[in-house]
């Protein structure tokens, strides 16, 4: 997937950071696939980074993992459910790597200022925040586009176009299939276009060549065959926005 995405991004002159997780510690079910673990996962991430010469981002869930992970990756990501965990946020900041703070589904956009300040007070100015939707009742998320300019007042903002269409814990599971989240990937294009029009600094997307077979987040992933077309649309929106800003 890293090769496919890099090829598309490079052909369109899109800056690209590859993200994958060595451990998905916040899966819905105890029976869900979590990943290869930190040792094997970091080996794979380093191989991808060295072979393709691309920057790497991954999640950290525990302070004990931060130092090892920072030796390999370029950006440490604080998962949404852990965005208020002070010790974890500060440890990531002290690593010297850039830090991506995913906004908790339960948090207001202005509350993310405090998470950003935790990084900056630790001496790290390389911090940005990611919007991934807010809880709206049970097993549903909505995106309040007002959150994007609100958070951009205190940090660069990335919009997570695929987790924003997730339906958390939508599947109760069966004896053969563990409980899992669902998704509405048909809304990825419209939300990502709206976010670019709102002036975000970057877009995050889960991309897979066969989402139905993905071990994680397949229900809300973008099919890789649709990536080029969507990025071209986002490019067009960004170009139109830039022209509007320079027009007399």
N, C-alpha and C positions, 0 to 999 in steps of 0.2 A: 504493500500500500504506500509506503514512503516513496518508492520509486515512481509510482503512478502519479501521486500528488505532486511530487517535485517537478515531474515533466510538464504537467498542466500549468502549475504556478510559474515555472520558468518561461514557458512559451508566452505567457501573458504578462510577464515581468511583474509578478506579484511576489512580494516578500513572503517567506514561508517558514514557520516553525513547526516541526513535527511533534505531535503529542501522542504518547502511549503510556499505559500504566503497568508497573510491575506487580501491583497489588490493588485490586478493587475492594477496599475494606468495607465499603458501605452498600454492598449488594442487598437486594431485598430478602433473599432466602439464604439460609446456612448452606443449602445445597447448590447454590449458584457458583459458577466458575469465577475465581478471584484473580487468577494470573499466575505467572511462573515464580513469584517470590522475588525478594530484593536481589539476591546474588545473581541468579540467572537473568532476571529482568534487566539489571544494569549492564550485564554482559551484552545482551541483545541491543539495548539502546546505544551503548558505546560503539558497537559494530555498525549500526545504522548511521550514527553520527560520523564516524571515520570514513566509511565507505562512500557515503553520499555527500559529505561535507555540508551538512545542514545543522542548524541549531536544534536542540532537543528540549522539550518541556515534559515534566512528569509530576504526578501528585506525590505529596508526602503526608502521611497520616500520623506519624509519631516523631517526637523530637529526637529520639535515638537514631532515626534513619537519616536525618538531615545531612550530617557530615559526609556519609558515604555517597548519598545521592548527589550532593553538590560537587563531588569529584568528577562526575560524568556529565551531568546535564547543564544547560545554560539558564533555564528558568525553573524555579520551584513553584509548584501550584498548591495553594491551600484549598482543599475541597470546600464546597459550599456549606456542608454540615459542620465544618470545623472553623469557619471564618471568624469566630469569636474566641477561639482557643489561644489565649495570649502567649503561653509558653511556646506553642508551635509556630505562631506567626513571628515571634521575636527570634526564635532559633533559625528560621528560614532567612530572616533579614540579616542576621549576623553571619550567615554563610558567605555573604558577598555576592551571591547570585541574584539575578532579577527575581522578583516575587510577583506571582499572579494571585490575587485574592478573589476567589469566586464568591459572589454575594449569596448569602444564605437565602433560601426560599422564604424564610420566616423574617427577613430583615428589611427595613426600609432603606431606600438609597442613601439618605443622609446619615444613617447609622454606620455606613461603610467608611465614613471619615475617620472613625475611631480605629478601625482596623488598619487603615493607611497610616495613621499617626503612630501606631505601634511599630511599624516598619521604620518610619522616619526617625523616631526617637532612638531606635537601635542603630541609627547611622546609615541606613540604606535608603537612597532616594530612587532606586530602580524598582518602583512598585506601580502596578496597574491593577484595575479591578475588572471583573467580568460579570455582566448581567446574564442570568440564566432563568428568569421568570420568577414569579412569586406565587406562593400557595393560594389557591382559590377554591375553598371547599376541600373535599376529599378527592384524591387522585386526579388533580387538575392543576395546571399552572397557567397564569396569564402574564403577558409582558406589558408593563406600564412604560410606554416610551418616554414619559417624563423623567424616568429614572436616569436615562442616558445623559441629558444635559446637566441634571443635578449632580451626578457623580463626576462628570468631567470638570466641574469647578475645582475639585481637589485631587484628581488623578486621571491619567489616560484611561479610556474605557474600551473594553472589547465586548462584543455581543456574541453570546453563545446561541447560535441559530438552531442547533439541534437539541440540546437539553431543554431549551425553552418550549419545545413541542412535545416533551416527554409527558406521559401520563403516569405519575409515580404509583408503583405498587398496584397497577390496574388489573393484573392477573393474579387470581388467588392461588393458582397452581394446581397440579394434580399429582398422583402417585408417580407419574412418569416425567413430569415437567415441573421444576421448581417455580414458585411464585416469582413474578418479574414485573418490571415496568412496561407500559405500552407506549405508544407514541402516535403522532400525526405528522409524518414527514412531508405531507403535501403542503404544509404551511411554512416549511423552511424558506422557500424563495420569497414569499411576501414579507415575512418578518425580517429577513436579512436585508431586503431592499429598503424597507422602512428604517432599519437601524442605520444603514449607510447614509440615507437621506437625512437622518437626524444628526449625522456628524460624528459617528463613532470612529475610534482609532484603529480598530481591527475587528475581524470576524473569526469566530471559532466554529469549526464544524467537525462532527464525527462523520467520516467518509469510509465506505466499505464497498468492495466489489460485489459482495453478495450479502446484503443486510440480514436476510432471513437465516443465514448460517453464522452470523456474528455471535461470539461468545458473550458479548456485553453491548448494550445500547443499540442493538440491531433495529429495534422497533422505531427508533427515532433518528436513524442514520440516513445520510444522503448517499444514494447510489453513485459510485465513482463515475459512471458514464454521464451523469448529469452535472458533474462538477464544472467542466469547462464552460458550459452554457450559462450556469449561474454566476460564475466569476465574471464572465463578460457582461452580464446584466449589471452586476455590482460596479464594475468598472465604468459602465455608461452612466450610472446614477452619480458616481463620484465625479466624473468629468463634467456632467451637467451642473453639479453643485459648485464645482470650482469656477466654471464659466460664469455662473450667476454672481459669484462673489467679486469677479473682476469687471463685470459689465458696468458701464457708466450709468 
